[in-house]
Amino acid sequence: MLLNRNILNRIFLIVCISISVNTFSKAEICDSIGVERVDGKLFILHRITSGETLYSISKKYKVSVDDIKKANPTAAQGLQVGQILKVPTILPVSPAAKTASTLESSKTHTVAAGETLYSIATKYGISVDALKKANSGLSSSISVGQTLNLPAKAGSTTTPTKPAAKPTTTTTATPTTVIETKEHKVASGETLYSIAKKYNVSVEDIKKANPGIGALKVGQVVKVVGAETATTTTTTTTTATPTKPATTTTTTTPVTKPATPTNVESDTVQLKQDKVRLETMTPATPTKTVPATDFKKITETGFADVMADNLDTPKYLAYHKTAPVGTIIQLLNESNGIKVYVRVVGKLTDAGVDGKTIIRISKKAYDRLGGTGIRFSASLMYIP
């Protein structure tokens, strides 16, 4: 009788150990962020944390380092915190892991050639800051094949076409900015600087528009050329049946206080406004019509680097060897195809050690072009 009891105790102990091992194996799968099936093969999706290596990950999931490298070609170049690795496995996957996989697969993006953080953020309708927050430790430099996490609210910027609905009327108010010449009456305590800031122009612009202007007096009228005035555009759209065209009525109401653009392209908007201001300041003289073929277009290729000064300016500014101050230059980053317009504010006196620097731009413009390192290959075009 005692012998039978010992045998039963041993069998019970073996069963308990088997259950514990099986539970431990499944727990390792749930330690991941999900799974993914590619070409019939099952992969565990693992997010890199600080201190992890390919060796430690291979031990954790009981696979070889070579298998992980084959599934992740970029892993051999080094791991980054927040990076997603595909770990091959033949183990069964728990329902919790499958659910996580379904959610996560719609929140990642694999970097393609020529893409930047800005282009990826624009594609999904999110900001660069939100993209960086979703990828801890992410720098401005990304590599082809790298997997990025997307915020939960990220979505494609493509809007599906909806079927025709019943007639509806929609009224929207959109703030816009108008460039015009204004006459400003000086109030107590105002200075040239405060007036220039109010209308988003420079003190020099006001001085040019008011020759001989000196100390301001209360009640004095100052002419402001190129003043930015915010307006509210109210659009009423009536959508009728297919047999009747949509009717749109637009009214513009002036607003006294100017508004500053706050979207990601605010600097490009500011640049276009500067161009309008320069053209407004030029006295109009009657001239004969000049054919488009008579304009001289200048193009150059070489390198672009960053200004040592104007590091904090939000505008797209440039130094050039021959283009006059105020010239608008179209600048293209040859490595990624990104293009912006910059305004010349000074003369380029140093073309670099090899003499191949053709333009020097503000840091804001450099970052917008996706420049990395000390300079990048560029081409430019302008009309003198």
FENVEN-V753452 format. One record per pair of residues at least 24 apart in sequence whose C-alpha atoms are under 10 Angstrom apart, sorted by sequence separation. I is the first residue (numbers start at 1). J is the second residue. If there is no record, write none. Layout:
I;J  I;J
This chain:
54;78  63;87  64;88  84;108  116;140  117;141  126;150  127;151  130;154  191;215  192;216  201;225  202;226  230;254  231;255  316;340  317;341  318;342  319;343  320;344  322;346  323;347  341;365  43;68  53;78  54;79  62;87  63;88  116;141  117;142  126;151  191;216  199;224  201;226  202;227  229;254  230;255  231;256  298;323  316;341  317;342  318;343  319;344  320;345  321;346  322;347  323;348  340;365  53;79  61;87  62;88  63;89  116;142  124;150  190;216  191;217  199;225  200;226  201;227  229;255  230;256  231;257  316;342  317;343  318;344  319;345  320;346  321;347  322;348  339;365  340;366  52;79  53;80  61;88  62;89  63;90  107;134  115;142  116;143  124;151  126;153  127;154  189;216  190;217  195;222  199;226  200;227  201;228  229;256  230;257  231;258  304;331  315;342  316;343  317;344  318;345  319;346  320;347  321;348  322;349  43;71  51;79  52;80  57;85  61;89  115;143  120;148  125;153  126;154  181;209  188;216  189;217  190;218  196;224  199;227  200;228  228;256  229;257  230;258  231;259  304;332  315;343  316;344  317;345  318;346  319;347  320;348  321;349  331;359  340;368  31;60  32;61  50;79  51;80  52;81  58;87  114;143  115;144  121;150  124;153  125;154  126;155  187;216  188;217  189;218  195;224  198;227  199;228  200;229  228;257  229;258  230;259  304;333  316;345  317;346  318;347  319;348  320;349  321;350  339;368  340;369  31;61  49;79  50;80  51;81  57;87  58;88  61;91  112;142  113;143  114;144  120;150  124;154  125;155  126;156  186;216  187;217  188;218  192;222  197;227  198;228  199;229  228;258  229;259  230;260  299;329  301;331  303;333  318;348  319;349  320;350  321;351  329;359  331;361  338;368  339;369  29;60  48;79  49;80  50;81  54;85  111;142  112;143  113;144  117;148  123;154  124;155  125;156  126;157  186;217  187;218  188;219  196;227  198;229  199;230  227;258  228;259  229;260  298;329  299;330  300;331  301;332  303;334  319;350  320;351  338;369  339;370  28;60  29;61  48;80  49;81  50;82  111;143  112;144  113;145  122;154  123;155  124;156  125;157  185;217  186;218  187;219  228;260  299;331  302;334  337;369  338;370  28;61  47;80  48;81  49;82  110;143  111;144  112;145  121;154  122;155  123;156  124;157  125;158  185;218  186;219  187;220  301;334  333;366  336;369  337;370  338;371  28;62  47;81  48;82  49;83  110;144  111;145  112;146  121;155  122;156  123;157  124;158  185;219  186;220  187;221  331;365  335;369  336;370  47;82  48;83  49;84  110;145  111;146  112;147  122;157  123;158  184;219  185;220  186;221  334;369  335;370  336;371  25;61  46;82  47;83  48;84  109;145  110;146  111;147  184;220  185;221  186;222  321;357  322;358  333;369  335;371  25;62  46;83  47;84  48;85  109;146  110;147  111;148  183;220  184;221  185;222  320;357  321;358  332;369  333;370  46;84  47;85  109;147  110;148  183;221  184;222  185;223  320;358  321;359  331;369  333;371  45;84  46;85  47;86  108;147  109;148  110;149  182;221  183;222  184;223  319;358  320;359  321;360  339;378  341;380  44;84  45;85  46;86  108;148  109;149  182;222  183;223  184;224  319;359  320;360  339;379  340;380  341;381  44;85  45;86  46;87  107;148  108;149  109;150  182;223  183;224  274;315  307;348  318;359  319;360  320;361  335;376  336;377  337;378  339;380  341;382  43;85  44;86  45;87  107;149  108;150  181;223  182;224  183;225  318;360  319;361  334;376  335;377  43;86  44;87  45;88  106;149  107;150  108;151  181;224  182;225  317;360  318;361  319;362  333;376  334;377  335;378  42;86  43;87  44;88  105;149  106;150  107;151  108;152  180;224  181;225  182;226  183;227  270;314  271;315  317;361  318;362  333;377  334;378  42;87  43;88  44;89  104;149  105;150  106;151  107;152  180;225  181;226  182;227  228;273  270;315  271;316  316;361  317;362  318;363  332;377  333;378  334;379  42;88  43;89  44;90  104;150  106;152  107;153  108;154  179;225  180;226  181;227  182;228  227;273  267;313  268;314  269;315  270;316  271;317  305;351  315;361  316;362  317;363  332;378  333;379  41;88  42;89  43;90  44;91  107;154  179;226  180;227  181;228  182;229  226;273  267;314  268;315  279;326  304;351  305;352  315;362  316;363  317;364  318;365  331;378  332;379  333;380  41;89  42;90  43;91  104;152  106;154  107;155  178;226  179;227  180;228  181;229  226;274  266;314  267;315  268;316  278;326  303;351  304;352  314;362  315;363  316;364  317;365  331;379  332;380  37;86  41;90  42;91  44;93  103;152  106;155  178;227  179;228  180;229  226;275  228;277  266;315  267;316  277;326  278;327  303;352  313;362  314;363  315;364  316;365  317;366  330;379  331;380  332;381  36;86  42;92  43;93  177;227  178;228  179;229  226;276  227;277  267;317  311;361  312;362  313;363  314;364  315;365  316;366  330;380  331;381  33;84  35;86  36;87  37;88  42;93  177;228  178;229  179;230  226;277  275;326  310;361  311;362  312;363  313;364  314;365  329;380  330;381  331;382  34;86  35;87  36;88  45;97  82;134  83;135  176;228  177;229  178;230  225;277  226;278  274;326  275;327  303;355  304;356  305;357  307;359  308;360  309;361  310;362  311;363  312;364  313;365  316;368  329;381  330;382  35;88  44;97  82;135  83;136  176;229  177;230  178;231  225;278  226;279  275;328  302;355  303;356  304;357  305;358  306;359  307;360  308;361  309;362  310;363  311;364  328;381  329;382  330;383  35;89  44;98  81;135  82;136  83;137  176;230  177;231  226;280  274;328  302;356  303;357  304;358  305;359  306;360  307;361  308;362  309;363  310;364  328;382  329;383  32;87  45;100  80;135  81;136  82;137  83;138  175;230  176;231  177;232  225;280  226;281  301;356  302;357  303;358  304;359  305;360  306;361  307;362  308;363  327;382  328;383  329;384  45;101  80;136  81;137  82;138  175;231  176;232  177;233  225;281  272;328  301;357  302;358  303;359  304;360  305;361  306;362  307;363  327;383  328;384  44;101  80;137  81;138  174;231  175;232  176;233  271;328  301;358  302;359  303;360  304;361  305;362  306;363  327;384  35;93  80;138  173;231  174;232  175;233  199;257  200;258  300;358  301;359  305;363  306;364  34;93  35;94  45;104  173;232  174;233  175;234  198;257  199;258  200;259  300;359  306;365  307;366  323;382  29;89  34;94  45;105  172;232  173;233  174;234  198;258  199;259  200;260  306;366  323;383  324;384  34;95  35;96  36;97  85;146  172;233  173;234  174;235  197;258  198;259  199;260  305;366  306;367  323;384  29;91  34;96  35;97  36;98  84;146  85;147  172;234  173;235  304;366  322;384  29;92  30;93  33;96  34;97  35;98  83;146  84;147  171;234  172;235  173;236  29;93  30;94  33;97  34;98  35;99  36;100  37;101  83;147  84;148  171;235  172;236  26;91  28;93  29;94  30;95  32;97  33;98  34;99  35;100  36;101  82;147  83;148  84;149  170;235  171;236  172;237  306;371  25;91  26;92  27;93  30;96  31;97  33;99  34;100  35;101  36;102  80;146  82;148  83;149  170;236  171;237  305;371  25;92  26;93  27;94  29;96  30;97  33;100  34;101  35;102  82;149  169;236  170;237  171;238  275;342  304;371  305;372  306;373  26;94  29;97  30;98  32;100  33;101  34;102  36;104  169;237  170;238  275;343  305;373  306;374  32;101  34;103  35;104  36;105  74;143  168;237  169;238  170;239  271;340  272;341  274;343  305;374  306;375  30;100  33;103  34;104  35;105  74;144  75;145  168;238  169;239  200;270  271;341  272;342  304;374  305;375  306;376  26;97  33;104  34;105  74;145  75;146  167;238  168;239  169;240  271;342  272;343  303;374  304;375  305;376  73;145  74;146  167;239  168;240  201;273  205;277  209;281  268;340  271;343  303;375  304;376  305;377  72;145  73;146  166;239  167;240  168;241  200;273  201;274  205;278  208;281  267;340  268;341  303;376  304;377  305;378  72;146  165;239  166;240  167;241  200;274  267;341  268;342  302;376  303;377  304;378  164;239  165;240  166;241  167;242  267;342  302;377  303;378  304;379  164;240  165;241  176;252  178;254  201;277  205;281  301;377  302;378  303;379  304;380  164;241  165;242  169;246  171;248  173;250  175;252  177;254  301;378  302;379  303;380  164;242  169;247  170;248  171;249  172;250  173;251  174;252  175;253  176;254  177;255  300;378  301;379  302;380  167;246  169;248  171;250  173;252  300;379  301;380  175;255  178;258  299;379  300;380  301;381  177;258  178;259  299;380  300;381  176;258  177;259  298;380  299;381  300;382  176;259  177;260  298;381  299;382  175;259  176;260  177;261  297;381  298;382  299;383  176;261  297;382  298;383  175;261  296;382  297;383  298;384  49;136  296;383  297;384  295;383  296;384  295;384  177;269  179;273  178;273  179;274  177;273  180;276  181;277  179;276  180;277  267;364  268;365  179;277  267;365  181;280  180;280  181;281  179;280  267;368  47;149  265;368  264;368  127;263  128;264  127;264  122;264  118;264  119;338  116;336  114;335  115;336  114;336  115;337  116;338  113;336  114;337  115;338  114;338  140;367  141;370  140;370  141;371  140;371  141;372  140;372  118;367  118;368  118;369  119;370  116;368  118;370  116;369  117;370  116;370  115;370  114;370
